Amino acid sequence: MKDGEYKNYFANRELSFLNFNKRVLEESADKSVPLLERFKFISIFHSNLDEFYMIRVGSLYEKSLLKDDGLNDNKTGWSPDKQLREIFRATKELYVEADKMFWNAAALLDEKNIKYCKFDGLKENERKWLKNYFRREIMPLLSPQIIDSKHPFPHLFNKQIYIILELIHENKNSYGIISQNKNIDRIIKIPAKDKEYKYILSEDVIYKYAKELFKKHKVLSKFLIRITRNADITVEDSFSDYESYNSNIDYRTYMNDILKKRGKLAPVRLELNNAYKNRINALKKYLCPKLNIREDQVFISNAPLDQNFIFEIKEKIEKTGELNELLADDMLYPAINPVSPDKINAISSVIKTIETGREDIFLHFPRHTIKSYLKLLEEAVYDPDTVGVKITLYRLSENSQIINYLCSLAEMGKDVTAVVELQARFDEENNINWSKRLEEAGCNVIYGIDGYKIHSKITLITKKSGNDIKYITHLGTGNYNEKTAKLYTDVGIITSDTNIGKDALKFFNSITTSDPTDDYSCLLVAPLQFKSEIIKFINEEIENVRAGKSGYIKLKMNSLTDKAIIEELVKASQNGVKVDLLIRGICCLLPGIKDKTENIRVVSIVGRFLEHSRIFIFGKDKVYISSADLMTRNTTRRLEIAAPVFDEKIKAELEKIFDLYFKDNVKSRELCSNGTYKKIDGVFENYIDAQDKLFVNVK
């Protein structure tokens, strides 16, 4: 198809992501956000951008080499190469904004006596101290290398910072390179007066004294550089080939091998600082052929190239006990104190509450504590009627109490099946290690079904008393992760509903027998049934309007990219169905286009907590919570679950939550028909920050 044949209500996925990341960056300029938190949003922006380049740009780069029209974006018709050009153009604009945001935040923190130092601003005694520190603590750990015929250009590791020097000796030009050794503390605290925290980054110190490592050479220029490598490996296709040659190798061993290959994939981005501006072009001409990248893949910054250190600042200050009073007063978000759900308290039994009551238990993180779910697992360990527990595991916290309980369940003789997703992006190594521990404890560990990621969030507890079999099921929108339960907004239900329990058992059996099914009475399960049911629900709302009734659709998710579902939502809009979409990140549907999407409104909220819950509401009766976004990968290439909410009180609570988000006039940004987002302008009698009302100042 030609570009003109594509619908004008589609937006490109990659540019939509960059637009989302711009909204993240904008939080660093919001004066209502505490200062150190604003600094952290800049770090989050860069971390998002790193992952975007490793995965999305990496994948597009591989596709661009194939020159196959079948790989064009199915919504805009853009080729991979055109998408890359647009990404690089938009990214360069974002770098300018990000640099400005960094230095603005750094200046404000400086006023609060948290000082990020550069050498030209240091006193003579501080420079002398750093020079001694460099020679004593840093220099012995460095491995400088000249680059010439006998010292070939080295392998540059993904996201590692290097100092590269343009050198001359006896009229012979060459380059030298120094790696920022990972064993060197990145944040160096400079001795300072009381109630002042001054620090410098180790790469700035190495950069300053790099000449000492190449003493016989004259330095013509020097730069800090950092590369990003493609990390997108097609695991399943590769495994089929791998398995044919290594029939005795299991999937976990294969994934270990895959992780080793990731660091050797092609570079897709080069970042460098803008020192020696008159020599930047010369450096590009030297490095681009070495890295096999184009010059439009080079990005220049005047801020630190890796801003993960920002998260360490708070921890380091707290460890030393300095500035604690200042941090507590106005630098950080106020602490929240998660509570137990209304039906659960410190002494009540979760199992007895769910078995004897007629209502389900609703969990809403981070308002509620994950301890209620943990208590459910703990009780199952010692409950004589519990015969088995089945669970899906995608991303786990570093010190997972959930793993401890699963191991205890197995050691107590319960039948434990843990479906561990080894392809959870950038958590592969953690999950490999957790799977080993679970196996050692006696759990049955499954890695899923060929061709599909396991992204569902479900726990099934099976109980047997005499001849009576009962089920307790937990279904949620977020990972079984104690850390993210304090940072992400997620919802879940614990239910003893028999039909849901039986469906949950079918779901797990479909995984353990490698036989996906669509035979469910109430759960919606991808890839065979989920998408068709969502489309059916959309069309039911269309029929309601045609019959003279009201029709509305409310969907909350992280991202919307599935073309078929977007087309159905457009059809709903054209037929008078009101569609409200609360989408934090990527949205490939443009609202407000005449005769197409006039009845669709799209809102995004970026705030203190990562909006992660997926809530689907159709008309007055159908309310679902889901592990899935409405993205093609979720609807066709993953095992996902959308669970119906039968409890009327929980239905009402979810409606209330959704409506509150749409009343937000503090953090809300609305998507315009041209693809840009605008903050809601105006003077309001009451400012409504939905996250604040739901999780901080709960009444």
C-alpha positions in Angstrom: 0.0 0.0 0.0 1.0 3.6 -0.5 1.2 6.0 2.4 -2.0 7.7 1.3 -4.0 4.5 1.6 -3.5 4.3 5.3 -6.1 5.6 7.7 -5.6 9.1 9.2 -6.6 7.9 12.7 -3.5 5.7 13.0 -0.3 6.9 14.8 3.1 5.3 14.5 4.0 3.1 17.5 7.6 4.2 17.8 6.9 7.9 17.7 4.0 7.4 20.2 6.5 5.8 22.6 8.9 8.8 22.2 5.9 11.1 22.9 5.2 9.1 26.1 8.8 9.4 27.2 8.6 13.1 26.6 5.7 13.2 29.1 8.0 11.4 31.6 10.7 14.0 31.0 8.2 16.8 31.5 7.6 15.6 35.1 11.2 16.9 35.9 10.0 20.4 35.2 6.8 20.2 37.2 7.2 22.4 40.3 4.6 20.4 42.2 7.0 17.4 42.1 9.5 17.3 45.0 13.0 18.3 43.7 14.9 15.1 44.1 12.0 13.2 42.5 12.1 15.6 39.5 15.8 14.7 39.1 14.8 11.0 39.2 12.3 11.5 36.3 15.2 12.5 34.1 16.9 9.3 35.0 13.7 7.3 34.2 13.5 9.1 30.8 17.0 8.0 29.9 16.4 4.4 31.2 13.3 4.2 29.0 15.2 5.5 26.0 18.0 2.9 26.6 15.5 0.1 26.5 13.7 1.5 23.5 16.9 1.6 21.5 17.9 -1.9 22.7 14.6 -3.5 21.8 12.5 -1.5 19.3 15.3 0.3 17.4 17.3 -2.9 17.5 14.5 -4.8 15.9 13.8 -2.1 13.3 17.5 -2.1 12.5 17.5 -5.8 11.7 14.3 -5.4 9.6 15.9 -2.5 7.7 18.6 -4.8 6.4 16.1 -7.1 4.8 14.5 -4.5 2.5 11.2 -6.4 2.6 7.9 -4.4 2.1 6.1 -7.0 4.2 7.9 -5.6 7.2 6.5 -2.1 6.9 4.4 -0.7 9.7 0.8 -2.0 9.2 -0.7 1.3 10.4 1.3 4.0 8.7 2.9 2.1 5.9 6.3 3.4 6.9 9.3 1.2 6.1 11.7 0.2 8.9 14.3 2.6 7.4 11.8 5.5 7.4 10.8 4.7 11.0 14.4 4.8 12.0 15.0 8.2 10.4 11.9 9.6 12.2 13.0 8.1 15.5 16.5 9.5 15.2 15.1 13.0 14.3 12.7 12.9 17.3 15.4 11.6 19.6 17.8 14.5 18.8 15.1 16.9 19.8 14.5 15.1 23.1 18.3 15.2 23.9 18.2 19.0 23.8 15.3 19.1 26.2 16.7 16.4 28.5 20.1 18.2 28.8 18.3 21.4 29.7 16.1 19.6 32.3 19.2 18.0 33.9 21.1 21.2 34.4 18.0 23.0 35.6 17.4 20.3 38.2 21.1 20.1 39.1 21.2 23.9 39.7 18.1 23.7 42.0 19.7 20.9 44.0 22.9 22.9 44.3 20.9 25.5 46.1 19.8 22.8 48.5 23.4 21.8 49.1 23.4 18.7 47.0 26.0 19.7 44.5 27.0 17.9 41.3 30.5 19.2 40.6 32.5 19.8 37.4 36.2 20.4 37.5 36.0 24.0 36.4 33.9 24.8 39.5 36.2 23.1 42.1 38.6 24.8 44.5 42.3 24.2 44.3 42.3 22.0 47.4 39.4 19.9 46.1 41.2 19.3 42.8 44.3 18.3 44.6 42.3 15.8 46.7 40.7 14.4 43.6 44.0 14.0 41.9 45.3 12.0 44.8 42.1 10.0 44.9 42.5 9.2 41.1 46.0 8.0 41.5 45.2 5.9 44.7 41.7 4.5 44.0 41.0 4.7 40.3 44.2 4.5 38.2 45.2 1.0 39.4 41.9 -0.4 38.2 42.1 1.1 34.7 43.2 -0.6 31.5 44.1 2.0 28.9 44.7 0.9 25.4 46.2 2.4 22.3 44.5 1.6 19.1 46.8 0.7 16.2 47.8 -2.2 14.0 48.9 -4.4 17.0 46.1 -3.1 19.3 42.9 -3.6 17.4 39.7 -1.6 18.2 38.2 -3.3 21.3 34.8 -4.6 21.9 32.7 -1.9 23.5 30.2 -3.2 26.0 26.6 -2.2 26.0 25.9 1.0 28.0 29.5 1.1 29.3 31.1 4.6 29.5 34.5 5.0 27.8 36.9 7.8 27.4 38.4 8.0 23.9 41.4 10.2 23.1 42.7 11.5 19.9 46.5 11.3 20.3 49.7 12.3 18.5 53.3 11.1 19.1 56.3 11.7 16.8 53.9 13.0 14.1 51.9 9.8 14.2 48.2 10.1 15.0 46.3 7.4 16.9 43.4 6.9 19.3 43.5 5.7 22.8 40.6 4.3 24.9 39.9 3.8 28.6 37.0 1.9 30.0 35.2 3.1 33.2 35.8 0.0 35.2 32.6 -1.3 36.9 34.5 -1.9 40.2 35.1 1.9 40.5 32.5 3.8 42.6 30.7 6.0 40.2 29.7 8.6 42.7 32.7 10.2 44.5 31.9 12.3 47.5 34.1 15.3 47.8 35.0 16.3 51.4 32.9 19.3 52.2 31.5 21.4 55.1 28.7 20.2 57.3 25.2 19.9 55.7 26.6 19.9 52.2 26.9 16.9 49.9 29.3 17.5 47.0 30.0 14.8 44.5 31.6 14.2 41.1 31.3 11.2 38.8 34.2 8.9 38.3 34.2 9.2 34.5 34.7 13.0 34.9 37.7 12.3 37.1 39.1 9.7 34.6 38.5 12.2 31.7 40.3 14.9 33.6 43.4 12.9 34.3 43.4 10.6 31.2 46.6 12.2 29.9 48.5 10.5 32.8 47.7 7.1 31.2 49.3 8.1 27.8 52.2 10.1 29.0 54.3 10.1 25.9 51.4 11.3 23.7 49.9 14.7 23.1 46.1 14.8 23.5 44.4 16.5 20.5 40.9 15.8 21.8 39.0 13.6 24.2 35.4 12.5 24.6 33.2 10.5 26.8 31.3 7.9 24.7 28.7 5.3 25.3 27.1 2.8 22.9 23.8 1.0 23.0 23.5 -2.4 21.4 20.6 -4.3 19.9 19.2 -6.6 22.6 16.3 -8.0 20.6 16.8 -11.7 20.1 14.1 -13.9 18.5 14.2 -16.6 21.1 11.7 -19.1 19.9 12.9 -19.3 16.3 16.5 -19.6 17.4 15.6 -22.4 19.9 14.0 -24.5 17.1 17.3 -24.6 15.3 19.3 -25.0 18.5 17.2 -27.9 19.6 17.7 -29.8 16.3 21.4 -29.8 16.9 21.3 -30.2 20.7 18.4 -32.5 21.5 19.6 -33.0 25.1 19.8 -29.3 26.0 16.9 -27.9 28.0 15.3 -24.5 27.5 17.0 -23.0 30.6 20.4 -23.9 29.4 19.6 -22.4 26.0 18.4 -19.1 27.6 21.8 -18.9 29.4 23.5 -19.1 26.1 21.2 -16.5 24.5 22.1 -14.0 27.3 25.8 -14.4 26.5 25.1 -13.5 22.9 23.1 -10.3 23.7 26.2 -8.3 24.6 27.7 -9.0 21.2 24.8 -7.8 19.0 25.2 -4.8 16.7 25.4 -1.2 18.1 22.4 0.9 17.3 23.3 4.2 19.1 26.4 6.1 20.0 26.3 8.9 22.6 29.1 11.3 23.2 29.7 14.5 25.1 30.2 17.8 23.3 33.6 18.7 24.5 36.2 19.6 21.8 33.3 20.7 19.5 35.7 21.3 16.6 36.8 17.6 16.7 33.3 16.0 16.9 33.1 15.4 13.2 36.5 13.8 13.1 35.5 11.5 15.9 32.2 10.5 14.1 34.1 9.7 10.9 36.5 7.5 12.9 33.9 5.7 15.1 31.0 5.2 12.8 32.8 2.8 10.4 34.2 0.9 13.5 30.8 0.5 14.9 29.0 0.1 11.6 26.5 2.8 12.3 25.4 5.9 10.4 26.0 9.5 11.6 22.3 10.0 12.3 22.7 7.3 15.0 25.1 9.6 16.9 23.7 11.7 19.7 25.5 14.5 21.4 24.8 15.5 25.0 26.3 18.0 27.5 24.9 16.0 30.5 26.2 12.8 32.0 25.8 9.9 29.4 24.4 7.5 32.0 22.0 9.0 34.6 21.3 5.9 36.6 23.5 7.5 39.3 20.6 9.8 40.2 18.8 6.9 42.0 22.0 6.3 44.1 22.2 9.8 45.4 19.3 9.5 47.9 20.6 6.1 49.1 24.2 7.5 49.6 23.0 10.6 51.4 20.8 8.5 53.7 23.7 6.0 54.4 25.9 8.9 55.6 23.1 10.4 57.6 23.6 13.8 55.9 20.8 16.1 54.9 18.2 13.7 56.1 16.1 16.5 57.5 16.2 18.3 54.3 15.3 15.3 52.3 12.3 14.5 54.5 11.0 18.1 54.3 10.6 18.9 50.7 12.9 16.9 48.5 11.0 13.6 48.3 7.4 12.4 47.9 5.7 11.9 51.3 5.8 8.3 52.5 2.7 6.2 52.0 1.5 3.5 54.3 -0.2 0.7 52.5 -3.1 -0.8 54.4 -4.9 -4.2 54.3 -8.1 -4.5 52.3 -11.3 -3.8 54.3 -12.0 -7.5 54.9 -8.5 -8.4 56.1 -6.7 -7.4 59.2 -3.6 -8.5 61.1 -5.4 -11.4 62.9 -8.0 -12.5 60.3 -7.4 -15.5 58.0 -7.5 -14.7 54.3 -8.5 -18.2 53.5 -11.3 -18.3 56.0 -12.5 -14.8 55.0 -12.7 -15.8 51.3 -14.3 -19.2 52.1 -16.9 -18.0 54.6 -17.8 -14.7 53.0 -19.9 -14.1 50.0 -17.7 -11.3 48.6 -14.4 -11.4 46.8 -11.3 -9.5 48.2 -10.2 -6.5 46.2 -6.5 -5.5 46.1 -5.5 -2.1 44.8 -1.8 -1.4 44.9 -0.1 0.6 46.2 -3.0 1.6 48.4 -3.2 -1.9 49.7 -0.2 -3.9 51.0 0.9 -7.0 49.2 1.1 -8.6 52.6 -2.5 -9.7 52.2 -1.5 -11.8 49.2 1.6 -13.1 51.0 -0.5 -14.0 53.9 -2.7 -16.1 51.6 0.4 -18.1 50.5 1.6 -18.4 54.1 -1.7 -19.8 55.3 -1.7 -22.3 52.4 1.6 -23.7 53.6 0.0 -24.8 56.9 -3.6 -25.4 55.8 -4.1 -29.2 56.0 -6.8 -29.0 53.2 -4.5 -27.3 50.7 -3.3 -29.9 48.3 -1.7 -27.8 45.5 -0.7 -24.3 44.3 -0.2 -23.2 40.8 1.3 -19.8 39.8 2.7 -17.8 36.9 5.9 -15.9 37.6 7.1 -13.1 35.2 9.1 -10.5 37.2 10.0 -11.1 40.8 11.6 -8.8 43.4 15.3 -9.2 44.4 14.4 -10.8 47.8 11.2 -12.6 46.9 9.1 -13.7 49.8 6.8 -15.3 47.3 9.6 -17.7 46.3 10.1 -18.6 49.9 6.5 -19.5 50.4 6.4 -21.6 47.2 9.5 -23.5 48.4 7.9 -24.0 51.8 4.7 -25.3 50.2 6.7 -27.9 48.3 8.7 -28.8 51.3 5.4 -29.3 53.3 4.3 -31.9 50.7 2.0 -29.7 48.6 1.9 -30.0 44.9 3.4 -26.8 43.5 3.6 -25.9 39.8 5.4 -22.7 39.0 5.3 -21.4 35.4 8.4 -19.3 35.2 8.8 -17.1 32.1 12.5 -17.1 31.2 11.9 -14.6 28.4 10.9 -11.7 30.8 12.9 -9.0 29.2 16.0 -8.1 31.2 14.9 -10.4 34.0 16.0 -13.6 32.2 19.0 -14.2 34.5 17.0 -13.6 37.7 14.3 -16.0 36.6 16.8 -18.6 35.6 18.2 -18.4 39.1 14.7 -18.5 40.7 13.7 -21.5 38.6 16.7 -23.4 40.0 15.8 -22.7 43.6 12.2 -23.7 43.0 13.3 -27.0 41.5 15.7 -27.7 44.4 12.8 -27.2 46.8 10.7 -29.8 45.0 8.4 -27.5 42.9 7.4 -28.5 39.4 8.9 -25.8 37.2 7.5 -25.2 33.7 8.8 -22.7 31.1 5.6 -22.2 29.1 4.5 -23.2 25.6 6.5 -22.9 22.4 5.8 -19.6 20.6 4.1 -17.9 23.5 5.2 -15.8 26.4 3.5 -16.4 29.7 2.4 -12.9 30.8 -0.6 -13.8 32.9 -0.8 -13.1 36.6 -2.7 -15.9 38.3 -2.4 -18.1 41.4 -4.7 -21.1 41.9 -4.9 -22.8 45.4 -6.7 -26.2 45.3 -8.2 -27.5 48.5 -9.7 -30.9 49.3 -11.8 -31.8 52.3 -13.3 -35.3 52.1 -14.7 -35.5 48.6 -15.2 -31.8 48.3 -12.7 -29.8 46.0 -12.6 -26.1 46.3 -10.6 -23.4 44.6 -9.2 -20.0 45.7 -7.9 -17.9 42.8 -6.0 -14.7 42.7 -6.0 -12.8 39.4 -4.2 -9.5 39.0 -2.9 -7.0 36.5 0.7 -6.7 37.9 3.6 -9.0 38.7 4.1 -11.0 41.9 6.7 -8.5 43.0 6.9 -7.0 46.5 8.9 -4.0 45.3 6.7 -2.9 42.4 3.6 -3.3 44.5 4.7 -0.1 46.2 5.5 1.7 43.0 3.0 0.6 40.4 -0.8 1.0 40.3 -2.3 -2.5 40.0 -5.5 -4.2 40.8 -6.4 -7.8 41.7 -9.1 -10.0 43.2 -9.0 -13.1 45.4 -12.1 -15.2 44.8 -13.5 -18.6 45.7 -15.8 -18.6 42.7 -16.0 -22.2 41.4 -16.2 -21.3 37.7 -13.2 -19.1 37.9 -11.3 -21.8 39.8 -12.2 -24.4 37.2 -11.2 -22.1 34.3 -7.9 -21.4 36.2 -7.2 -25.1 36.4 -7.9 -25.5 32.6 -5.5 -22.6 32.0 -2.7 -24.3 33.9 -3.4 -27.7 32.4 -3.2 -26.1 28.9 0.4 -25.0 29.8 1.6 -28.2 31.4 0.3 -30.2 28.5 1.4 -27.6 25.9 -2.2 -27.5 24.5 -3.7 -24.0 24.5 -7.5 -24.0 24.6 -10.4 -21.5 24.1 -12.8 -23.7 26.2 -13.4 -21.3 29.2 -16.6 -20.4 30.8 -15.7 -17.0 32.1 -12.0 -16.1 31.7 -10.8 -14.5 28.5 -7.5 -16.1 27.6 -5.1 -15.1 24.8 -4.2 -16.0 22.2 -7.2 -18.1 21.1 -10.2 -16.4 22.7 -9.2 -13.0 24.3 -9.2 -10.8 21.2 -12.4 -12.1 19.7 -14.3 -11.6 22.9 -13.1 -8.0 23.3 -14.2 -7.3 19.8 -17.6 -9.0 20.5 -18.1 -6.8 23.6 -17.3 -3.7 21.5 -19.9 -4.7 18.9 -22.5 -5.3 21.7 -22.2 -1.7 22.7 -22.7 -0.7 19.0 -25.9 -2.8 18.9 -27.0 -1.1 22.1 -26.8 2.3 20.5 -28.5 1.1 17.4 -31.3 -0.2 19.5 -31.7 3.3 21.1 -29.9 2.4 24.4 -26.8 4.0 25.8 -23.4 2.5 24.8 -20.1 3.2 26.4 -16.6 1.7 26.6 -14.0 2.5 29.2 -10.6 0.9 28.8 -7.5 1.5 31.0 -4.1 0.1 29.9 -0.5 0.8 29.3 -0.6 0.7 25.5 -2.9 0.3 22.5 -1.5 -1.0 19.2 -3.7 -3.9 18.0 -4.9 -2.8 14.6 -8.1 -4.9 14.6 -9.2 -3.7 18.0 -8.5 -0.1 17.0 -10.6 -0.5 13.9 -13.5 -1.8 16.1 -13.2 1.1 18.4 -13.3 3.5 15.5 -16.5 1.7 14.3 -17.9 2.1 17.7 -17.2 5.8 17.7 -18.8 6.2 14.2 -21.9 4.5 15.6 -22.2 6.9 18.6 -20.6 4.8 21.3 -18.8 6.9 23.8 -15.2 5.6 24.2 -13.0 6.7 27.0 -9.4 5.4 26.9 -6.9 5.9 29.7 -3.6 4.9 28.2 -0.4 5.7 30.0 2.0 5.0 27.1 1.8 4.1 23.4 -1.5 4.9 21.6 -1.7 4.2 17.9 -5.3 5.6 17.7 -5.8 9.3 17.2 -9.1 10.7 18.7 -11.2 13.6 17.6 -11.0 13.1 13.8 -14.2 14.1 12.1 -16.6 11.2 11.1 -14.1 8.7 12.5 -13.0 9.1 16.1 -15.1 12.0 17.3 -16.6 10.0 20.2 -13.2 8.8 21.4 -11.2 10.5 24.2 -7.7 9.4 25.1 -6.0 10.5 28.3 -2.6 9.7 29.7 -1.4 10.1 33.3 2.2 10.1 34.2 2.8 10.7 37.9 4.4 9.5 41.1 3.2 5.9 40.5 3.6 4.0 37.3 0.0 3.4 35.9 0.0 -0.3 35.3 -3.5 -1.6 36.0 -5.6 -2.8 33.1 -9.3 -2.3 33.5 -11.9 -3.0 30.8 -15.5 -1.8 31.2 -18.2 -2.4 28.6 -21.6 -0.8 29.2 -23.1 -1.4 32.7 -22.5 -5.1 33.2 -19.1 -6.2 31.9 -16.1 -5.3 34.0 -12.8 -7.1 33.6 -9.3 -6.8 35.0 -6.4 -8.1 32.8 -2.7 -8.8 32.6 -2.9 -7.7 28.9 -2.6 -4.5 27.1 -4.4 -4.3 23.8 -1.2 -4.7 21.8 -0.7 -7.3 19.1 2.0 -9.0 21.1 -0.4 -9.5 24.0 -3.4 -10.6 22.0 -1.7 -13.0 19.6 1.8 -14.0 21.0 1.3 -14.3 24.8 -0.8 -16.3 27.2 -2.8 -13.5 28.9 -5.9 -13.5 31.0 -8.8 -11.0 31.4 -10.9 -12.0 34.5 -14.5 -11.0 35.0 -15.4 -9.1 38.1 -18.6 -10.5 39.5 -18.7 -8.8 42.9 -20.9 -5.7 42.6 -19.0 -3.7 45.2 -15.7 -4.3 43.4 -17.4 -3.4 40.1 -18.5 -0.1 41.6 -15.0 0.5 43.0 -13.4 0.0 39.6 -15.9 2.3 38.0 -15.2 4.9 40.7 -11.4 4.6 40.1 -11.8 4.9 36.4 -14.0 8.0 36.6 -11.6 9.7 39.1 -8.8 9.4 36.6 -10.9 11.1 34.0 -11.6 14.0 36.5 -7.8 14.5 37.1 -6.8 18.0 36.2 -3.3 18.0 37.6 -1.4 15.1 35.9 -3.8 14.4 33.1 -2.7 15.0 29.5 -5.2 14.6 26.6 -4.2 13.2 23.2 -5.1 15.5 20.3 -5.9 14.5 16.8 -2.5 15.6 15.5 -0.7 13.2 17.9 0.4 15.7 20.4 -0.6 15.7 24.1 -1.9 18.8 25.9 -2.3 19.4 29.6 -5.8 20.4 30.7 -5.8 24.2 31.0 -8.0 26.4 33.1 -8.7 27.6 36.6 -10.5 25.0 38.7 -12.3 25.3 42.0 -10.8 22.0 43.0 -7.6 20.5 41.7 -7.9 16.8 41.4 -4.8 14.6 41.4 -6.2 11.1 41.0 -3.1 9.3 42.3 -2.9 11.6 45.3 -6.5 10.9 46.2 -6.2 7.1 45.6 -2.9 6.4 47.2 -1.5 9.2 49.3 -4.4 11.2 50.9 -6.9 8.4 51.1 -10.1 9.3 52.9 
